[in-house]
């Protein structure tokens, strides 16, 4: 994790983010809020906070959707929620559309806590994710990646957290990862949180820690 990180979200299916009660049950009074989107508006995502990845080349994951930009059908804010929706429709050479939002070029940080309140899609073929990558990414995975939440549709309810580095990544099957079962992940909102310090990264769902990556000895701890 060498550089400042930006936040990204992608979706196949319909993913809903909400600002309501998006805070841990035990806030730290010694920390300051440096970035947020409360979704207290309507229409396209706030362009001062979000950029888009655009294209349909699979992004190294054999993804079948085309990621669009500034299209309400795929990403919109309504009733206090950010809704990201994949649709079965022809778009250029792809048969599906969706949206992939990121803060790159708008906001980055080094060390801190990220909390996202989200309700996940259900269905085989969906693969929503909330993750952080380097603002100055030169080569993956050397510059690091943190997956705060990944939910693979064919394994409903099992939520993954992972760290990818040059030494530990899924290409060589050495990634550091763990999973927590959330039976109502697609029916209710849950808070997905990562706490990143110089010493370690802890990942939580609703304040339950289930994954730790420790820098000092590169150990992984499942709780």
C-alpha positions as CSV (number, residue, x, y, z in Angstrom):
1,X,0.0,0.0,0.0
2,X,2.5,2.6,-1.1
3,X,0.3,5.5,-2.3
4,X,-2.7,7.4,-1.3
5,X,-5.9,5.5,-2.1
6,X,-9.0,6.4,-4.0
7,X,-12.4,4.7,-3.6
8,X,-14.2,2.9,-6.3
9,X,-17.5,1.1,-6.7
10,X,-18.8,-1.1,-9.4
11,X,-21.9,-3.2,-9.9
12,X,-23.6,-6.0,-11.8
13,X,-27.2,-6.0,-10.7
14,X,-28.6,-3.2,-8.6
15,X,-26.6,-1.8,-5.7
16,X,-28.0,0.8,-3.4
17,X,-25.9,3.1,-1.2
18,X,-27.5,5.1,1.6
19,X,-26.3,8.0,3.8
20,X,-28.8,7.2,6.6
21,X,-27.1,6.2,9.8
22,X,-23.9,5.5,7.9
23,X,-21.6,5.6,11.0
24,X,-20.2,2.9,13.2
25,X,-21.8,2.4,16.6
26,X,-18.6,3.5,18.3
27,X,-17.3,6.6,16.6
28,X,-13.9,7.9,17.5
29,X,-14.1,11.5,18.8
30,X,-10.4,11.9,18.0
31,X,-11.0,11.6,14.2
32,X,-12.3,14.2,11.7
33,X,-14.6,13.6,8.8
34,X,-12.7,14.6,5.6
35,X,-15.0,13.3,2.8
36,X,-18.5,12.1,2.4
37,X,-21.5,12.0,0.1
38,X,-24.8,12.2,1.9
39,X,-26.9,11.8,-1.3
40,X,-29.1,14.6,-0.3
41,X,-29.8,15.6,-3.9
42,X,-31.4,14.1,-6.9
43,X,-30.1,13.1,-10.3
44,X,-26.6,12.1,-11.5
45,X,-23.9,11.4,-8.8
46,X,-22.2,14.6,-7.6
47,X,-19.5,15.4,-10.3
48,X,-17.4,17.2,-7.8
49,X,-16.9,13.9,-5.9
50,X,-17.2,11.1,-8.5
51,X,-15.6,10.2,-11.8
52,X,-16.5,7.3,-14.0
53,X,-14.6,4.5,-15.7
54,X,-16.0,4.1,-19.2
55,X,-15.8,1.1,-21.5
56,X,-16.7,-2.5,-22.1
57,X,-13.4,-4.4,-22.5
58,X,-13.8,-6.6,-19.5
59,X,-11.4,-4.7,-17.2
60,X,-9.3,-7.9,-16.8
61,X,-12.1,-9.8,-15.2
62,X,-14.1,-10.9,-18.3
63,X,-16.9,-8.5,-17.3
64,X,-19.7,-8.5,-19.9
65,X,-21.1,-5.0,-19.2
66,X,-20.3,-1.6,-20.7
67,X,-19.7,1.0,-18.1
68,X,-21.4,4.2,-19.0
69,X,-21.0,7.8,-17.9
70,X,-23.6,10.4,-16.9
71,X,-26.5,8.0,-17.6
72,X,-29.3,8.0,-15.1
73,X,-30.4,4.5,-16.1
74,X,-27.1,3.1,-14.6
75,X,-26.2,5.5,-11.8
76,X,-28.6,8.0,-10.1
77,X,-29.4,9.5,-6.7
78,X,-32.9,9.3,-5.5
79,X,-34.6,9.5,-2.1
80,X,-31.3,9.7,-0.2
81,X,-29.8,6.8,-2.0
82,X,-27.2,6.2,-4.7
83,X,-28.5,3.5,-7.0
84,X,-26.1,1.8,-9.4
85,X,-28.0,-0.5,-11.8
86,X,-26.9,-3.0,-14.4
87,X,-29.3,-3.4,-17.4
88,X,-29.6,-6.0,-20.0
89,X,-29.4,-3.9,-23.2
90,X,-27.2,-3.6,-26.2
91,X,-24.5,-1.0,-25.9
92,X,-21.8,-0.9,-28.6
93,X,-20.4,-4.5,-28.5
94,X,-21.8,-5.4,-25.1
95,X,-25.1,-6.9,-24.1
96,X,-25.3,-5.2,-20.7
97,X,-24.7,-1.7,-19.2
98,X,-23.7,-0.7,-15.7
99,X,-21.7,2.0,-13.9
100,X,-18.3,2.1,-12.3
101,X,-17.8,5.2,-10.0
102,X,-14.5,6.3,-8.4
103,X,-13.0,9.2,-6.6
104,X,-9.7,9.2,-8.5
105,X,-8.8,12.8,-9.4
106,X,-11.4,14.1,-6.9
107,X,-10.3,12.7,-3.5
108,X,-7.6,10.4,-2.1
109,X,-6.1,9.8,1.3
110,X,-3.6,7.8,3.3
111,X,-4.7,6.1,6.5
112,X,-8.2,6.5,7.9
113,X,-11.6,4.8,8.0
114,X,-14.0,4.2,5.2
115,X,-17.6,3.4,5.9
116,X,-20.2,2.6,3.2
117,X,-23.8,1.7,4.0
118,X,-25.1,-0.6,1.2
119,X,-27.6,-3.1,0.1
120,X,-26.3,-5.6,-2.4
121,X,-27.9,-7.1,-5.5
122,X,-28.9,-10.8,-5.7
123,X,-28.5,-13.1,-8.7
124,X,-26.0,-15.2,-10.5
125,X,-23.7,-13.1,-12.6
126,X,-23.7,-10.1,-10.3
127,X,-20.5,-9.0,-8.6
128,X,-20.7,-5.7,-6.7
129,X,-17.5,-4.4,-5.1
130,X,-16.3,-1.5,-3.0
131,X,-12.5,-1.2,-3.1
132,X,-9.5,1.1,-2.9
133,X,-6.6,1.4,-5.3
134,X,-3.6,3.8,-5.6
135,X,-4.3,7.3,-6.8
136,X,-1.0,7.0,-8.8
137,X,-1.4,3.4,-9.9
138,X,1.5,2.4,-12.1
139,X,1.3,-1.4,-12.1
140,X,-1.2,-3.7,-10.5
141,X,-0.8,-5.3,-8.0
142,X,2.5,-3.8,-7.0
143,X,0.9,-0.6,-5.9
144,X,-1.7,-2.4,-3.8
145,X,-5.5,-3.0,-3.7
146,X,-7.9,-3.3,-0.8
147,X,-11.3,-4.9,-1.4
148,X,-13.6,-3.7,1.3
149,X,-16.6,-5.6,0.0
150,X,-17.0,-8.1,-2.8
151,X,-20.1,-10.3,-3.2
152,X,-20.2,-12.9,-5.9
153,X,-23.7,-13.6,-7.1
154,X,-23.4,-17.4,-7.4
155,X,-22.5,-17.6,-3.7
156,X,-25.3,-15.5,-2.2
157,X,-24.6,-13.9,1.2
158,X,-20.9,-14.6,1.4
159,X,-19.1,-11.2,1.5
160,X,-15.3,-11.1,0.9
161,X,-12.6,-8.7,2.0
162,X,-9.1,-9.0,0.4
163,X,-5.7,-7.3,0.1
164,X,-3.7,-7.7,-3.1
165,X,0.0,-6.8,-3.2
166,X,3.0,-7.8,-5.4
167,X,3.6,-10.8,-3.1
168,X,0.0,-11.6,-2.3
169,X,-2.5,-11.5,-5.2
170,X,-5.0,-13.8,-6.8
171,X,-3.0,-14.2,-10.0
172,X,-0.5,-16.3,-8.1
173,X,-3.2,-17.6,-5.7
174,X,-1.6,-16.0,-2.6
175,X,-4.0,-13.2,-1.9
176,X,-4.9,-12.4,1.7
177,X,-8.7,-12.7,2.1
178,X,-11.5,-13.8,4.3
179,X,-15.3,-14.1,4.1
180,X,-18.3,-13.4,6.4
181,X,-21.7,-14.7,5.7
182,X,-24.4,-12.0,5.8
183,X,-27.8,-13.8,5.2
184,X,-29.8,-10.6,4.4
185,X,-27.1,-8.7,2.4
186,X,-29.5,-8.2,-0.4
187,X,-32.6,-7.4,1.7
188,X,-31.2,-5.0,4.2
189,X,-28.5,-2.2,4.4
190,X,-25.3,-3.1,6.2
191,X,-22.2,-1.0,7.0
192,X,-19.0,-2.1,5.3
193,X,-15.9,-0.6,6.9
194,X,-12.2,-0.6,6.5
195,X,-9.8,0.9,9.1
196,X,-6.4,1.6,7.6
197,X,-3.4,2.5,9.8
198,X,0.4,2.3,9.1
199,X,0.4,-1.0,11.0
200,X,-2.6,-2.9,9.6
201,X,-5.9,-2.9,7.8
202,X,-9.0,-4.2,9.6
203,X,-12.3,-4.8,7.8
204,X,-15.7,-4.9,9.4
205,X,-19.3,-5.5,8.6
206,X,-21.7,-3.8,11.0
207,X,-18.8,-3.3,13.5
208,X,-17.9,-7.0,13.4
209,X,-14.3,-7.4,12.5
210,X,-13.6,-10.4,10.3
211,X,-10.4,-9.7,8.4
212,X,-7.0,-8.2,9.4
213,X,-3.9,-7.6,7.3
214,X,-0.9,-6.8,9.4
215,X,2.1,-5.0,7.8
216,X,4.7,-5.8,10.4
217,X,4.9,-9.5,9.7
218,X,2.4,-9.9,6.8
219,X,0.2,-12.1,8.8
220,X,-3.5,-12.6,8.2
221,X,-5.9,-12.9,11.1
222,X,-9.5,-14.2,10.8
223,X,-11.8,-13.4,13.6
